[in-house]
Amino acid sequence: MDDALAQAARWRQAGCAIATATVVSTWGSAPRPPGSLLAVLDSGAFAGSVSGGCVEAAVVNEALDVLAGGAPRLLTYGVADHDAWEVGLGCGGQIAIWVTAEDALLDALLAARAARRPVAMVTRLDD
């Protein structure tokens, strides 16, 4: 997570638009735990992982749509989901991923982690 956050910060400092995708919940045999992060640059480059490679391409496409002006979104991939098999999530679990364009909260999160202060970022997904 720290590497993805650091890369996202470098991209932001360079003036690039970025989105983040964060695993918010899992069920069963999920490839990555909640809190796992994928940072996506507006060019399509990315850092981090939300699924160990299983659904990253699909999530990057969703992140690019958010960066193009789309609304933040909650994505769900699971073994019963046809899209999950199509993009490679055949591990038998389910993951929910929150995708949003990143803002100044990233800087505060990085500063707290660098200072080794406990930190949590809470996002109300309902609204």
Backbone atoms as SQL, in Angstrom:
CREATE TABLE atoms (id INTEGER PRIMARY KEY, chain TEXT, resi INTEGER, resn TEXT, atom TEXT, x REAL, y REAL, z REAL);
INSERT INTO atoms VALUES
  (1, 'A', 1, 'MET', 'N', 0.825, -1.192, 0.000),
  (2, 'A', 1, 'MET', 'CA', 0.000, 0.000, 0.000),
  (3, 'A', 1, 'MET', 'C', 0.869, 1.256, 0.000),
  (4, 'A', 2, 'ASP', 'N', 1.930, 1.265, 0.795),
  (5, 'A', 2, 'ASP', 'CA', 2.776, 2.455, 0.874),
  (6, 'A', 2, 'ASP', 'C', 3.392, 2.796, -0.475),
  (7, 'A', 3, 'ASP', 'N', 3.806, 1.771, -1.237),
  (8, 'A', 3, 'ASP', 'CA', 4.390, 2.038, -2.550),
  (9, 'A', 3, 'ASP', 'C', 3.371, 2.679, -3.484),
  (10, 'A', 4, 'ALA', 'N', 2.141, 2.173, -3.477),
  (11, 'A', 4, 'ALA', 'CA', 1.095, 2.742, -4.334),
  (12, 'A', 4, 'ALA', 'C', 0.765, 4.165, -3.906),
  (13, 'A', 5, 'LEU', 'N', 0.709, 4.412, -2.596),
  (14, 'A', 5, 'LEU', 'CA', 0.446, 5.768, -2.100),
  (15, 'A', 5, 'LEU', 'C', 1.577, 6.716, -2.484),
  (16, 'A', 6, 'ALA', 'N', 2.806, 6.258, -2.335),
  (17, 'A', 6, 'ALA', 'CA', 3.953, 7.104, -2.675),
  (18, 'A', 6, 'ALA', 'C', 3.964, 7.423, -4.162),
  (19, 'A', 7, 'GLN', 'N', 3.664, 6.436, -4.994),
  (20, 'A', 7, 'GLN', 'CA', 3.633, 6.685, -6.442),
  (21, 'A', 7, 'GLN', 'C', 2.508, 7.648, -6.785),
  (22, 'A', 8, 'ALA', 'N', 1.348, 7.475, -6.167),
  (23, 'A', 8, 'ALA', 'CA', 0.228, 8.395, -6.404),
  (24, 'A', 8, 'ALA', 'C', 0.620, 9.814, -6.023),
  (25, 'A', 9, 'ALA', 'N', 1.334, 9.966, -4.918),
  (26, 'A', 9, 'ALA', 'CA', 1.771, 11.299, -4.494),
  (27, 'A', 9, 'ALA', 'C', 2.737, 11.902, -5.506),
  (28, 'A', 10, 'ARG', 'N', 3.645, 11.098, -6.024),
  (29, 'A', 10, 'ARG', 'CA', 4.584, 11.610, -7.042),
  (30, 'A', 10, 'ARG', 'C', 3.832, 12.056, -8.292),
  (31, 'A', 11, 'TRP', 'N', 2.847, 11.261, -8.712),
  (32, 'A', 11, 'TRP', 'CA', 2.064, 11.637, -9.892),
  (33, 'A', 11, 'TRP', 'C', 1.306, 12.932, -9.646),
  (34, 'A', 12, 'ARG', 'N', 0.726, 13.062, -8.460),
  (35, 'A', 12, 'ARG', 'CA', -0.010, 14.303, -8.142),
  (36, 'A', 12, 'ARG', 'C', 0.922, 15.502, -8.114),
  (37, 'A', 13, 'GLN', 'N', 2.102, 15.341, -7.526),
  (38, 'A', 13, 'GLN', 'CA', 3.064, 16.435, -7.458),
  (39, 'A', 13, 'GLN', 'C', 3.523, 16.858, -8.845),
  (40, 'A', 14, 'ALA', 'N', 3.476, 15.925, -9.798),
  (41, 'A', 14, 'ALA', 'CA', 3.828, 16.227, -11.187),
  (42, 'A', 14, 'ALA', 'C', 2.652, 16.834, -11.943),
  (43, 'A', 15, 'GLY', 'N', 1.515, 17.004, -11.268),
  (44, 'A', 15, 'GLY', 'CA', 0.346, 17.623, -11.885),
  (45, 'A', 15, 'GLY', 'C', -0.555, 16.672, -12.644),
  (46, 'A', 16, 'CYS', 'N', -0.366, 15.382, -12.452),
  (47, 'A', 16, 'CYS', 'CA', -1.173, 14.388, -13.159),
  (48, 'A', 16, 'CYS', 'C', -2.474, 14.104, -12.416),
  (49, 'A', 17, 'ALA', 'N', -3.483, 13.743, -13.174),
  (50, 'A', 17, 'ALA', 'CA', -4.747, 13.310, -12.571),
  (51, 'A', 17, 'ALA', 'C', -4.620, 11.829, -12.234),
  (52, 'A', 18, 'ILE', 'N', -5.083, 11.474, -11.036),
  (53, 'A', 18, 'ILE', 'CA', -5.035, 10.069, -10.635),
  (54, 'A', 18, 'ILE', 'C', -6.350, 9.662, -9.987),
  (55, 'A', 19, 'ALA', 'N', -6.570, 8.367, -10.019),
  (56, 'A', 19, 'ALA', 'CA', -7.693, 7.769, -9.302),
  (57, 'A', 19, 'ALA', 'C', -7.121, 6.689, -8.395),
  (58, 'A', 20, 'THR', 'N', -7.861, 6.377, -7.350),
  (59, 'A', 20, 'THR', 'CA', -7.479, 5.249, -6.512),
  (60, 'A', 20, 'THR', 'C', -8.610, 4.239, -6.488),
  (61, 'A', 21, 'ALA', 'N', -8.215, 2.987, -6.391),
  (62, 'A', 21, 'ALA', 'CA', -9.151, 1.881, -6.232),
  (63, 'A', 21, 'ALA', 'C', -8.735, 1.163, -4.959),
  (64, 'A', 22, 'THR', 'N', -9.673, 1.033, -4.029),
  (65, 'A', 22, 'THR', 'CA', -9.376, 0.451, -2.722),
  (66, 'A', 22, 'THR', 'C', -10.307, -0.717, -2.445),
  (67, 'A', 23, 'VAL', 'N', -9.744, -1.845, -2.043),
  (68, 'A', 23, 'VAL', 'CA', -10.568, -2.986, -1.642),
  (69, 'A', 23, 'VAL', 'C', -11.270, -2.604, -0.341),
  (70, 'A', 24, 'VAL', 'N', -12.603, -2.593, -0.367),
  (71, 'A', 24, 'VAL', 'CA', -13.362, -2.208, 0.823),
  (72, 'A', 24, 'VAL', 'C', -13.973, -3.401, 1.543),
  (73, 'A', 25, 'SER', 'N', -14.133, -4.521, 0.858),
  (74, 'A', 25, 'SER', 'CA', -14.600, -5.727, 1.537),
  (75, 'A', 25, 'SER', 'C', -14.247, -6.947, 0.690),
  (76, 'A', 26, 'THR', 'N', -14.168, -8.072, 1.384),
  (77, 'A', 26, 'THR', 'CA', -13.897, -9.345, 0.711),
  (78, 'A', 26, 'THR', 'C', -14.796, -10.414, 1.312),
  (79, 'A', 27, 'TRP', 'N', -14.952, -11.492, 0.587),
  (80, 'A', 27, 'TRP', 'CA', -15.680, -12.647, 1.082),
  (81, 'A', 27, 'TRP', 'C', -15.023, -13.886, 0.490),
  (82, 'A', 28, 'GLY', 'N', -14.848, -14.898, 1.288),
  (83, 'A', 28, 'GLY', 'CA', -14.265, -16.147, 0.805),
  (84, 'A', 28, 'GLY', 'C', -12.786, -15.994, 0.499),
  (85, 'A', 29, 'SER', 'N', -12.351, -16.684, -0.510),
  (86, 'A', 29, 'SER', 'CA', -10.948, -16.703, -0.887),
  (87, 'A', 29, 'SER', 'C', -10.631, -15.518, -1.795),
  (88, 'A', 30, 'ALA', 'N', -10.416, -14.370, -1.202),
  (89, 'A', 30, 'ALA', 'CA', -10.120, -13.160, -1.962),
  (90, 'A', 30, 'ALA', 'C', -8.607, -13.006, -2.096),
  (91, 'A', 31, 'PRO', 'N', -8.144, -12.511, -3.235),
  (92, 'A', 31, 'PRO', 'CA', -6.701, -12.432, -3.465),
  (93, 'A', 31, 'PRO', 'C', -5.971, -11.356, -2.662),
  (94, 'A', 32, 'ARG', 'N', -6.656, -10.277, -2.267),
  (95, 'A', 32, 'ARG', 'CA', -6.021, -9.189, -1.520),
  (96, 'A', 32, 'ARG', 'C', -6.966, -8.759, -0.399),
  (97, 'A', 33, 'PRO', 'N', -6.439, -8.312, 0.742),
  (98, 'A', 33, 'PRO', 'CA', -7.287, -7.942, 1.880),
  (99, 'A', 33, 'PRO', 'C', -7.880, -6.540, 1.730),
  (100, 'A', 34, 'PRO', 'N', -8.915, -6.241, 2.528),
  (101, 'A', 34, 'PRO', 'CA', -9.434, -4.871, 2.548),
  (102, 'A', 34, 'PRO', 'C', -8.311, -3.883, 2.858),
  (103, 'A', 35, 'GLY', 'N', -8.390, -2.733, 2.199),
  (104, 'A', 35, 'GLY', 'CA', -7.359, -1.717, 2.351),
  (105, 'A', 35, 'GLY', 'C', -6.330, -1.754, 1.243),
  (106, 'A', 36, 'SER', 'N', -6.280, -2.847, 0.481),
  (107, 'A', 36, 'SER', 'CA', -5.343, -2.920, -0.637),
  (108, 'A', 36, 'SER', 'C', -5.670, -1.826, -1.638),
  (109, 'A', 37, 'LEU', 'N', -4.641, -1.242, -2.230),
  (110, 'A', 37, 'LEU', 'CA', -4.812, -0.037, -3.035),
  (111, 'A', 37, 'LEU', 'C', -4.173, -0.165, -4.401),
  (112, 'A', 38, 'LEU', 'N', -4.851, 0.388, -5.394),
  (113, 'A', 38, 'LEU', 'CA', -4.340, 0.522, -6.749),
  (114, 'A', 38, 'LEU', 'C', -4.451, 1.989, -7.113),
  (115, 'A', 39, 'ALA', 'N', -3.338, 2.631, -7.449),
  (116, 'A', 39, 'ALA', 'CA', -3.348, 4.019, -7.906),
  (117, 'A', 39, 'ALA', 'C', -3.256, 3.995, -9.420),
  (118, 'A', 40, 'VAL', 'N', -4.092, 4.800, -10.092),
  (119, 'A', 40, 'VAL', 'CA', -4.157, 4.787, -11.551),
  (120, 'A', 40, 'VAL', 'C', -3.904, 6.193, -12.085),
  (121, 'A', 41, 'LEU', 'N', -2.930, 6.302, -12.951),
  (122, 'A', 41, 'LEU', 'CA', -2.577, 7.555, -13.613),
  (123, 'A', 41, 'LEU', 'C', -3.500, 7.766, -14.802),
  (124, 'A', 42, 'ASP', 'N', -3.721, 9.012, -15.168),
  (125, 'A', 42, 'ASP', 'CA', -4.631, 9.313, -16.283),
  (126, 'A', 42, 'ASP', 'C', -4.173, 8.715, -17.612),
  (127, 'A', 43, 'SER', 'N', -2.918, 8.289, -17.720),
  (128, 'A', 43, 'SER', 'CA', -2.423, 7.640, -18.936),
  (129, 'A', 43, 'SER', 'C', -2.726, 6.150, -18.963),
  (130, 'A', 44, 'GLY', 'N', -3.172, 5.605, -17.810),
  (131, 'A', 44, 'GLY', 'CA', -3.433, 4.179, -17.706),
  (132, 'A', 44, 'GLY', 'C', -2.359, 3.428, -16.934),
  (133, 'A', 45, 'ALA', 'N', -1.249, 4.077, -16.631),
  (134, 'A', 45, 'ALA', 'CA', -0.238, 3.436, -15.787),
  (135, 'A', 45, 'ALA', 'C', -0.817, 3.252, -14.392),
  (136, 'A', 46, 'PHE', 'N', -0.339, 2.246, -13.670),
  (137, 'A', 46, 'PHE', 'CA', -0.861, 2.033, -12.329),
  (138, 'A', 46, 'PHE', 'C', 0.220, 1.479, -11.412),
  (139, 'A', 47, 'ALA', 'N', -0.040, 1.620, -10.113),
  (140, 'A', 47, 'ALA', 'CA', 0.851, 1.093, -9.080),
  (141, 'A', 47, 'ALA', 'C', -0.011, 0.460, -8.005),
  (142, 'A', 48, 'GLY', 'N', 0.464, -0.620, -7.415),
  (143, 'A', 48, 'GLY', 'CA', -0.288, -1.307, -6.376),
  (144, 'A', 48, 'GLY', 'C', -1.112, -2.440, -6.953),
  (145, 'A', 49, 'SER', 'N', -2.000, -2.990, -6.123),
  (146, 'A', 49, 'SER', 'CA', -2.802, -4.129, -6.541),
  (147, 'A', 49, 'SER', 'C', -4.056, -4.249, -5.689),
  (148, 'A', 50, 'VAL', 'N', -5.154, -4.600, -6.339),
  (149, 'A', 50, 'VAL', 'CA', -6.390, -4.893, -5.611),
  (150, 'A', 50, 'VAL', 'C', -6.776, -6.364, -5.707),
  (151, 'A', 51, 'SER', 'N', -6.083, -7.099, -6.585),
  (152, 'A', 51, 'SER', 'CA', -6.465, -8.499, -6.743),
  (153, 'A', 51, 'SER', 'C', -5.309, -9.399, -7.152),
  (154, 'A', 52, 'GLY', 'N', -4.094, -8.940, -6.991),
  (155, 'A', 52, 'GLY', 'CA', -2.965, -9.776, -7.386),
  (156, 'A', 52, 'GLY', 'C', -2.916, -10.016, -8.878),
  (157, 'A', 53, 'GLY', 'N', -3.552, -9.154, -9.656),
  (158, 'A', 53, 'GLY', 'CA', -3.529, -9.254, -11.110),
  (159, 'A', 53, 'GLY', 'C', -4.798, -9.797, -11.728),
  (160, 'A', 54, 'CYS', 'N', -5.718, -10.296, -10.922),
  (161, 'A', 54, 'CYS', 'CA', -6.934, -10.926, -11.463),
  (162, 'A', 54, 'CYS', 'C', -7.854, -9.945, -12.178),
  (163, 'A', 55, 'VAL', 'N', -8.150, -8.800, -11.567),
  (164, 'A', 55, 'VAL', 'CA', -9.111, -7.865, -12.146),
  (165, 'A', 55, 'VAL', 'C', -8.521, -6.472, -12.383),
  (166, 'A', 56, 'GLU', 'N', -7.211, -6.341, -12.271),
  (167, 'A', 56, 'GLU', 'CA', -6.606, -5.018, -12.397),
  (168, 'A', 56, 'GLU', 'C', -6.969, -4.312, -13.704),
  (169, 'A', 57, 'ALA', 'N', -6.936, -5.010, -14.826),
  (170, 'A', 57, 'ALA', 'CA', -7.235, -4.362, -16.115),
  (171, 'A', 57, 'ALA', 'C', -8.644, -3.780, -16.125),
  (172, 'A', 58, 'ALA', 'N', -9.608, -4.526, -15.604),
  (173, 'A', 58, 'ALA', 'CA', -10.985, -4.035, -15.557),
  (174, 'A', 58, 'ALA', 'C', -11.096, -2.838, -14.624),
  (175, 'A', 59, 'VAL', 'N', -10.403, -2.885, -13.485),
  (176, 'A', 59, 'VAL', 'CA', -10.459, -1.786, -12.518),
  (177, 'A', 59, 'VAL', 'C', -9.779, -0.544, -13.092),
  (178, 'A', 60, 'VAL', 'N', -8.671, -0.710, -13.791),
  (179, 'A', 60, 'VAL', 'CA', -7.999, 0.430, -14.426),
  (180, 'A', 60, 'VAL', 'C', -8.949, 1.095, -15.421),
  (181, 'A', 61, 'ASN', 'N', -9.671, 0.314, -16.208),
  (182, 'A', 61, 'ASN', 'CA', -10.633, 0.892, -17.160),
  (183, 'A', 61, 'ASN', 'C', -11.710, 1.692, -16.444),
  (184, 'A', 62, 'GLU', 'N', -12.213, 1.180, -15.326),
  (185, 'A', 62, 'GLU', 'CA', -13.209, 1.911, -14.543),
  (186, 'A', 62, 'GLU', 'C', -12.610, 3.197, -13.969),
  (187, 'A', 63, 'ALA', 'N', -11.367, 3.130, -13.505),
  (188, 'A', 63, 'ALA', 'CA', -10.699, 4.313, -12.954),
  (189, 'A', 63, 'ALA', 'C', -10.507, 5.374, -14.035),
  (190, 'A', 64, 'LEU', 'N', -10.168, 4.962, -15.237),
  (191, 'A', 64, 'LEU', 'CA', -10.012, 5.922, -16.334),
  (192, 'A', 64, 'LEU', 'C', -11.337, 6.596, -16.651),
  (193, 'A', 65, 'ASP', 'N', -12.435, 5.847, -16.560),
  (194, 'A', 65, 'ASP', 'CA', -13.751, 6.440, -16.767),
  (195, 'A', 65, 'ASP', 'C', -14.055, 7.478, -15.689),
  (196, 'A', 66, 'VAL', 'N', -13.709, 7.187, -14.436),
  (197, 'A', 66, 'VAL', 'CA', -13.899, 8.152, -13.346),
  (198, 'A', 66, 'VAL', 'C', -13.064, 9.405, -13.624),
  (199, 'A', 67, 'LEU', 'N', -11.818, 9.217, -14.060),
  (200, 'A', 67, 'LEU', 'CA', -10.955, 10.368, -14.346),
  (201, 'A', 67, 'LEU', 'C', -11.473, 11.199, -15.523),
  (202, 'A', 68, 'ALA', 'N', -12.220, 10.573, -16.417),
  (203, 'A', 68, 'ALA', 'CA', -12.791, 11.288, -17.560),
  (204, 'A', 68, 'ALA', 'C', -14.075, 12.023, -17.194),
  (205, 'A', 69, 'GLY', 'N', -14.426, 12.020, -15.899),
  (206, 'A', 69, 'GLY', 'CA', -15.611, 12.755, -15.458),
  (207, 'A', 69, 'GLY', 'C', -16.729, 11.893, -14.928),
  (208, 'A', 70, 'GLY', 'N', -16.530, 10.584, -14.929),
  (209, 'A', 70, 'GLY', 'CA', -17.548, 9.692, -14.404),
  (210, 'A', 70, 'GLY', 'C', -17.624, 9.762, -12.891),
  (211, 'A', 71, 'ALA', 'N', -18.709, 9.293, -12.358),
  (212, 'A', 71, 'ALA', 'CA', -18.912, 9.299, -10.907),
  (213, 'A', 71, 'ALA', 'C', -18.057, 8.232, -10.247),
  (214, 'A', 72, 'PRO', 'N', -17.659, 8.471, -8.986),
  (215, 'A', 72, 'PRO', 'CA', -17.003, 7.403, -8.224),
  (216, 'A', 72, 'PRO', 'C', -17.926, 6.195, -8.187),
  (217, 'A', 73, 'ARG', 'N', -17.346, 5.021, -8.013),
  (218, 'A', 73, 'ARG', 'CA', -18.184, 3.822, -8.083),
  (219, 'A', 73, 'ARG', 'C', -17.667, 2.686, -7.223),
  (220, 'A', 74, 'LEU', 'N', -18.608, 1.844, -6.831),
  (221, 'A', 74, 'LEU', 'CA', -18.298, 0.632, -6.090),
  (222, 'A', 74, 'LEU', 'C', -18.395, -0.538, -7.061),
  (223, 'A', 75, 'LEU', 'N', -17.298, -1.247, -7.236),
  (224, 'A', 75, 'LEU', 'CA', -17.247, -2.395, -8.134),
  (225, 'A', 75, 'LEU', 'C', -17.271, -3.667, -7.300),
  (226, 'A', 76, 'THR', 'N', -17.937, -4.677, -7.798),
  (227, 'A', 76, 'THR', 'CA', -17.951, -5.965, -7.115),
  (228, 'A', 76, 'THR', 'C', -17.617, -7.049, -8.124),
  (229, 'A', 77, 'TYR', 'N', -16.654, -7.882, -7.768),
  (230, 'A', 77, 'TYR', 'CA', -16.284, -9.025, -8.596),
  (231, 'A', 77, 'TYR', 'C', -16.342, -10.260, -7.714),
  (232, 'A', 78, 'GLY', 'N', -16.923, -11.322, -8.258),
  (233, 'A', 78, 'GLY', 'CA', -17.003, -12.561, -7.509),
  (234, 'A', 78, 'GLY', 'C', -17.079, -13.750, -8.433),
  (235, 'A', 79, 'VAL', 'N', -16.921, -14.909, -7.868),
  (236, 'A', 79, 'VAL', 'CA', -16.868, -16.125, -8.666),
  (237, 'A', 79, 'VAL', 'C', -18.161, -16.371, -9.434),
  (238, 'A', 80, 'ALA', 'N', -19.304, -15.893, -8.918),
  (239, 'A', 80, 'ALA', 'CA', -20.574, -16.098, -9.614),
  (240, 'A', 80, 'ALA', 'C', -20.802, -15.039, -10.677),
  (241, 'A', 81, 'ASP', 'N', -19.972, -14.033, -10.723),
  (242, 'A', 81, 'ASP', 'CA', -20.107, -12.921, -11.652),
  (243, 'A', 81, 'ASP', 'C', -19.402, -13.278, -12.961),
  (244, 'A', 82, 'HIS', 'N', -20.141, -13.266, -14.062),
  (245, 'A', 82, 'HIS', 'CA', -19.566, -13.590, -15.364),
  (246, 'A', 82, 'HIS', 'C', -18.357, -12.716, -15.666),
  (247, 'A', 83, 'ASP', 'N', -18.436, -11.438, -15.314),
  (248, 'A', 83, 'ASP', 'CA', -17.318, -10.527, -15.561),
  (249, 'A', 83, 'ASP', 'C', -16.082, -10.946, -14.785),
  (250, 'A', 84, 'ALA', 'N', -16.280, -11.490, -13.599),
  (251, 'A', 84, 'ALA', 'CA', -15.132, -11.912, -12.790),
  (252, 'A', 84, 'ALA', 'C', -14.348, -13.005, -13.510),
  (253, 'A', 85, 'TRP', 'N', -15.059, -13.979, -14.061),
  (254, 'A', 85, 'TRP', 'CA', -14.365, -15.039, -14.798),
  (255, 'A', 85, 'TRP', 'C', -13.717, -14.467, -16.046),
  (256, 'A', 86, 'GLU', 'N', -14.416, -13.551, -16.690),
  (257, 'A', 86, 'GLU', 'CA', -13.897, -12.952, -17.921),
  (258, 'A', 86, 'GLU', 'C', -12.589, -12.220, -17.676),
  (259, 'A', 87, 'VAL', 'N', -12.484, -11.518, -16.543),
  (260, 'A', 87, 'VAL', 'CA', -11.267, -10.761, -16.263),
  (261, 'A', 87, 'VAL', 'C', -10.286, -11.540, -15.395),
  (262, 'A', 88, 'GLY', 'N', -10.649, -12.739, -14.946),
  (263, 'A', 88, 'GLY', 'CA', -9.679, -13.596, -14.295),
  (264, 'A', 88, 'GLY', 'C', -9.816, -13.833, -12.809),
  (265, 'A', 89, 'LEU', 'N', -10.928, -13.472, -12.184),
  (266, 'A', 89, 'LEU', 'CA', -11.089, -13.704, -10.747),
  (267, 'A', 89, 'LEU', 'C', -11.795, -15.036, -10.534),
  (268, 'A', 90, 'GLY', 'N', -11.042, -16.104, -10.583),
  (269, 'A', 90, 'GLY', 'CA', -11.615, -17.429, -10.430),
  (270, 'A', 90, 'GLY', 'C', -11.246, -18.068, -9.106),
  (271, 'A', 91, 'CYS', 'N', -10.889, -17.281, -8.100),
  (272, 'A', 91, 'CYS', 'CA', -10.366, -17.824, -6.834),
  (273, 'A', 91, 'CYS', 'C', -11.469, -18.304, -5.899),
  (274, 'A', 92, 'GLY', 'N', -12.725, -18.073, -6.240),
  (275, 'A', 92, 'GLY', 'CA', -13.815, -18.541, -5.401),
  (276, 'A', 92, 'GLY', 'C', -14.321, -17.515, -4.416),
  (277, 'A', 93, 'GLY', 'N', -13.731, -16.345, -4.384),
  (278, 'A', 93, 'GLY', 'CA', -14.135, -15.311, -3.444),
  (279, 'A', 93, 'GLY', 'C', -14.854, -14.166, -4.133),
  (280, 'A', 94, 'GLN', 'N', -15.010, -13.107, -3.373),
  (281, 'A', 94, 'GLN', 'CA', -15.650, -11.902, -3.882),
  (282, 'A', 94, 'GLN', 'C', -14.916, -10.700, -3.302),
  (283, 'A', 95, 'ILE', 'N', -14.762, -9.657, -4.113),
  (284, 'A', 95, 'ILE', 'CA', -14.148, -8.420, -3.644),
  (285, 'A', 95, 'ILE', 'C', -15.003, -7.233, -4.062),
  (286, 'A', 96, 'ALA', 'N', -15.051, -6.233, -3.194),
  (287, 'A', 96, 'ALA', 'CA', -15.711, -4.967, -3.503),
  (288, 'A', 96, 'ALA', 'C', -14.611, -3.905, -3.499),
  (289, 'A', 97, 'ILE', 'N', -14.620, -3.065, -4.524),
  (290, 'A', 97, 'ILE', 'CA', -13.560, -2.079, -4.727),
  (291, 'A', 97, 'ILE', 'C', -14.178, -0.707, -4.958),
  (292, 'A', 98, 'TRP', 'N', -13.742, 0.284, -4.183),
  (293, 'A', 98, 'TRP', 'CA', -14.206, 1.662, -4.320),
  (294, 'A', 98, 'TRP', 'C', -13.227, 2.404, -5.213),
  (295, 'A', 99, 'VAL', 'N', -13.739, 3.011, -6.296),
  (296, 'A', 99, 'VAL', 'CA', -12.915, 3.744, -7.254),
  (297, 'A', 99, 'VAL', 'C', -13.325, 5.204, -7.241),
  (298, 'A', 100, 'THR', 'N', -12.350, 6.090, -7.041),
  (299, 'A', 100, 'THR', 'CA', -12.634, 7.518, -6.993),
  (300, 'A', 100, 'THR', 'C', -11.440, 8.309, -7.507),
  (301, 'A', 101, 'ALA', 'N', -11.697, 9.506, -8.008),
  (302, 'A', 101, 'ALA', 'CA', -10.615, 10.419, -8.352),
  (303, 'A', 101, 'ALA', 'C', -10.000, 10.889, -7.039),
  (304, 'A', 102, 'GLU', 'N', -8.695, 11.018, -6.993),
  (305, 'A', 102, 'GLU', 'CA', -8.022, 11.338, -5.732),
  (306, 'A', 102, 'GLU', 'C', -7.902, 12.835, -5.531),
  (307, 'A', 103, 'ASP', 'N', -7.874, 13.223, -4.268),
  (308, 'A', 103, 'ASP', 'CA', -7.790, 14.638, -3.923),
  (309, 'A', 103, 'ASP', 'C', -6.779, 14.836, -2.799),
  (310, 'A', 104, 'ALA', 'N', -6.891, 15.923, -2.083),
  (311, 'A', 104, 'ALA', 'CA', -5.930, 16.286, -1.048),
  (312, 'A', 104, 'ALA', 'C', -5.896, 15.309, 0.123),
  (313, 'A', 105, 'LEU', 'N', -6.895, 14.468, 0.285),
  (314, 'A', 105, 'LEU', 'CA', -6.856, 13.488, 1.368),
  (315, 'A', 105, 'LEU', 'C', -5.648, 12.577, 1.248),
  (316, 'A', 106, 'LEU', 'N', -5.198, 12.361, 0.042),
  (317, 'A', 106, 'LEU', 'CA', -4.020, 11.535, -0.178),
  (318, 'A', 106, 'LEU', 'C', -2.813, 12.111, 0.556),
  (319, 'A', 107, 'ASP', 'N', -2.624, 13.416, 0.491),
  (320, 'A', 107, 'ASP', 'CA', -1.488, 14.052, 1.155),
  (321, 'A', 107, 'ASP', 'C', -1.548, 13.848, 2.664),
  (322, 'A', 108, 'ALA', 'N', -2.727, 14.001, 3.250),
  (323, 'A', 108, 'ALA', 'CA', -2.882, 13.826, 4.693),
  (324, 'A', 108, 'ALA', 'C', -2.619, 12.377, 5.090),
  (325, 'A', 109, 'LEU', 'N', -3.081, 11.433, 4.293),
  (326, 'A', 109, 'LEU', 'CA', -2.862, 10.028, 4.572),
  (327, 'A', 109, 'LEU', 'C', -1.375, 9.692, 4.518),
  (328, 'A', 110, 'LEU', 'N', -0.697, 10.185, 3.501),
  (329, 'A', 110, 'LEU', 'CA', 0.740, 9.951, 3.375),
  (330, 'A', 110, 'LEU', 'C', 1.520, 10.549, 4.541),
  (331, 'A', 111, 'ALA', 'N', 1.174, 11.757, 4.942),
  (332, 'A', 111, 'ALA', 'CA', 1.875, 12.417, 6.045),
  (333, 'A', 111, 'ALA', 'C', 1.712, 11.632, 7.338),
  (334, 'A', 112, 'ALA', 'N', 0.521, 11.144, 7.610),
  (335, 'A', 112, 'ALA', 'CA', 0.283, 10.376, 8.828),
  (336, 'A', 112, 'ALA', 'C', 1.062, 9.065, 8.805),
  (337, 'A', 113, 'ARG', 'N', 1.080, 8.398, 7.672),
  (338, 'A', 113, 'ARG', 'CA', 1.818, 7.130, 7.576),
  (339, 'A', 113, 'ARG', 'C', 3.315, 7.368, 7.705),
  (340, 'A', 114, 'ALA', 'N', 3.831, 8.441, 7.097),
  (341, 'A', 114, 'ALA', 'CA', 5.258, 8.750, 7.201),
  (342, 'A', 114, 'ALA', 'C', 5.660, 9.044, 8.638),
  (343, 'A', 115, 'ALA', 'N', 4.766, 9.671, 9.400),
  (344, 'A', 115, 'ALA', 'CA', 5.028, 9.982, 10.806),
  (345, 'A', 115, 'ALA', 'C', 4.709, 8.794, 11.717),
  (346, 'A', 116, 'ARG', 'N', 4.274, 7.691, 11.129),
  (347, 'A', 116, 'ARG', 'CA', 3.901, 6.484, 11.874),
  (348, 'A', 116, 'ARG', 'C', 2.795, 6.749, 12.891),
  (349, 'A', 117, 'ARG', 'N', 1.884, 7.654, 12.512),
  (350, 'A', 117, 'ARG', 'CA', 0.700, 7.925, 13.329),
  (351, 'A', 117, 'ARG', 'C', -0.429, 7.030, 12.835),
  (352, 'A', 118, 'PRO', 'N', -1.201, 6.476, 13.752),
  (353, 'A', 118, 'PRO', 'CA', -2.360, 5.701, 13.318),
  (354, 'A', 118, 'PRO', 'C', -3.275, 6.586, 12.466),
  (355, 'A', 119, 'VAL', 'N', -3.805, 6.025, 11.412),
  (356, 'A', 119, 'VAL', 'CA', -4.653, 6.804, 10.515),
  (357, 'A', 119, 'VAL', 'C', -5.687, 5.877, 9.881),
  (358, 'A', 120, 'ALA', 'N', -6.843, 6.427, 9.641),
  (359, 'A', 120, 'ALA', 'CA', -7.896, 5.708, 8.928),
  (360, 'A', 120, 'ALA', 'C', -8.568, 6.675, 7.972),
  (361, 'A', 121, 'MET', 'N', -8.916, 6.178, 6.820),
  (362, 'A', 121, 'MET', 'CA', -9.681, 6.986, 5.881),
  (363, 'A', 121, 'MET', 'C', -11.041, 6.327, 5.756),
  (364, 'A', 122, 'VAL', 'N', -12.077, 7.082, 6.030),
  (365, 'A', 122, 'VAL', 'CA', -13.439, 6.563, 5.998),
  (366, 'A', 122, 'VAL', 'C', -14.194, 7.237, 4.853),
  (367, 'A', 123, 'THR', 'N', -14.857, 6.422, 4.053),
  (368, 'A', 123, 'THR', 'CA', -15.668, 6.940, 2.954),
  (369, 'A', 123, 'THR', 'C', -17.075, 6.380, 3.103),
  (370, 'A', 124, 'ARG', 'N', -18.042, 7.271, 3.125),
  (371, 'A', 124, 'ARG', 'CA', -19.448, 6.844, 3.173),
  (372, 'A', 124, 'ARG', 'C', -19.865, 6.449, 1.766),
  (373, 'A', 125, 'LEU', 'N', -20.016, 5.154, 1.535),
  (374, 'A', 125, 'LEU', 'CA', -20.328, 4.658, 0.207),
  (375, 'A', 125, 'LEU', 'C', -21.793, 4.844, -0.164),
  (376, 'A', 126, 'ASP', 'N', -22.659, 5.029, 0.832),
  (377, 'A', 126, 'ASP', 'CA', -24.089, 5.165, 0.548),
  (378, 'A', 126, 'ASP', 'C', -24.422, 6.441, -0.200),
  (379, 'A', 127, 'ASP', 'N', -23.675, 7.512, 0.047),
  (380, 'A', 127, 'ASP', 'CA', -23.997, 8.779, -0.600),
  (381, 'A', 127, 'ASP', 'C', -22.753, 9.464, -1.132);
